[in-house]
Amino acid sequence: MTTEMGKRLRTMREEHNLTQQELANKLGIAREQITRYEIGTKLPTLLIAIQISDVLGCSLDYLVGRRVG
């Protein structure tokens, strides 16, 4: 049940050469949370989604798969 956000999160994380654990450490959350976000069984809170987009250097719109324009 991977979501668009989960796919983009994994792709961006891998492009930044971060493991799930490294990203989780930067966000102050458990690695299992990253796994859940990537496979789509859980969505992050707005605050965590903003932090993820900041760490990965992308817009929140891009991260959640929102088409703008």
Long-range contacts (C-beta under 8 A, 24 or more apart in sequence): 1-39, 1-40, 1-41, 2-38, 2-39, 2-40, 3-40, 3-43, 3-65, 4-64, 4-65, 5-37, 5-40, 5-43, 5-49, 5-63, 5-64, 5-65, 6-37, 6-38, 6-39, 6-40, 7-38, 8-58, 8-62, 8-63, 8-64, 8-65, 9-34, 9-37, 9-38, 9-52, 9-56, 9-63, 10-38, 12-56, 12-58, 12-63, 13-38, 13-56, 16-55, 16-56, 16-57, 23-52, 23-55, 26-55, 27-51, 27-52, 27-55
